[in-house]
Amino acid sequence: MIYDMEFETLPREALEAIQLKRLQATLQRAYATVPFYRDRFREFGVTPSDIRCLDDMEKLPFLIKQDLRDNYPFGLFAVPKENVVRIHASSGTTGKPTVVGYTARDIDTWASLMARALTAGGAKRGDIIHNAYGYGLFTGGLGVHYGAEKLGATVIPVSGGNTKRQITIMKDFGPSILTATPSYTLHLAEVAREMGVDFRELHFRHGIFGAEPWSEAMRRQIEGDLGLSAVDIYGLSEVMGPGVAVECHEAKAGLHIFEDHFIPEIIDPETGKRLPLGEVGELVFTSITKEAFPVIRYRTRDITRLVAEPCICGRTMVRMEKVSGRTDDMLIIRGVNVFPSQIESVLMMISEVEPHYQLEVHREDSLDILTVKVEISQKLFTDEVRGLQNLERMIAKNIKEYLGISAKVRLVEPKSIARSEGKAVRVIDHRRL
Ligand code: DLL
């Protein structure tokens, strides 16, 4: 039994009482030890003792990615450097990476949360976990690793890459749980096929996939191709790493947020106002147990909504819907907002195309042009040109019908879109380059 599991089924009032106590302690500590928080709170005319109930949180200022960059690398740490036992960092496609730190207790908390997350996804003691999340500064590999050990499972720390060898290991060691990004999972399946290995005949029962947006259609494809039950796991380095929220394998209907450690809010990304439960907006997190790197009202830029209805698994924690995308990945094509995952859903309805795609955006005479590049099978690729043109037209028509945007569709040769070993690059935006 993973300790802290009892928090997962608490009645609302009991959970909120714990949250308030932990929140107040976090605020006191951050105020006392991090000059950034003290200055920012003062600017907003608020002190930790003004927060008497959870709704008072709205009085607190937000923390944004730029604040992390401005305090690079260790400026927001709330403990002396000698108490920090681990550093992680997010790659930072633009500007400096964001650096986060953990005390020994933080690492232990994270391991427990990841053990709980793996449990929710269907793993248990005795399972062999093939962990293909990248090890290193990225939180995926080590996050799953410590959780798996805490659970008492056997972990294969294979990391991302060297894909053929991974398939051989799967055949030889017989892992029952797969952890990887959804896009790398598809690549694993593809390489297995090329090696004449039927994934469905391996021993996998469950897959715990995350670190990037993926659609319901992609879930069906992965479950069908790999012969396992797939759940979504969410997290971000700033808040901890993987294990902030996870779907249960019983329902697979939204990700349970570990509310005994993180308080979620949904805000309107434009105005910053808190939105009522159930509305779609930007997810904001406050950590309430972290020591080295507490985050108070951190704006994730991830778009989702919260669901409070009870779940068949018995967990009472609030759920978040699958993240549709990040505010900074949202494409605005001639005034219509669209996320790559929505285009993915449309593509996956069409059986002739493969689940490998990339979006390119450029500007022509001040108009935004979206090109959807999608792979087709070798067999189709050798078909006559007219058939392919018809297929392109049909895909463009579907995109227009479902999403209301005009896109150019280009069917491309099998394997011509780069495969990911971690997070897939879905959008090339020539307007930003
Ligand atoms: O991606 C942590 C992680 C590792 C989560 C392994 C799950 C599994 P970062 O590299 O800091 O951390 O990236 C965080 O990735 O703000 C989201 O935009 C995106 N993301 C993470 N999980 C999901 C998910 C890890 N399940 C950023 N669905 C987040 C959609 C996700 N997006």
Boltz pocket constraint, residues with backbone or C-beta under 6 A from the ligand:
constraints:
  - pocket:
      binder: B
      contacts: [[A, 90], [A, 91], [A, 133], [A, 138], [A, 139], [A, 140], [A, 209], [A, 210], [A, 211], [A, 212], [A, 213], [A, 214], [A, 232], [A, 233], [A, 234], [A, 235], [A, 236], [A, 237], [A, 238], [A, 241], [A, 242], [A, 243], [A, 300], [A, 302], [A, 322], [A, 323], [A, 325], [A, 326]]
      max_distance: 6.0
